[in-house]
Amino acid sequence: MITEKFDAALNDLGSLAGTVPSDVWERLSPIHAQLRGIQEPLAEMERLGIAPGQDLSGSRPRQIICDEVD
């Protein structure tokens, strides 16, 4: 559910390209790119059942590998 909402918000942000003044999109596009970069790790966390802020100290360690995003 988190991933679906995140994807929808990301699509809404991306849809502003070409509809807002170019100087505004110039400021928003790096934010859009950064958010796109966490889309896959977020989906993987949700798939594994890891909630943001969840205390994993008492559970079996899990490994999440994220590619670096430029």
Order of alpha helices (4+ residues) and beta strands (2+ residues): alpha-alpha-alpha
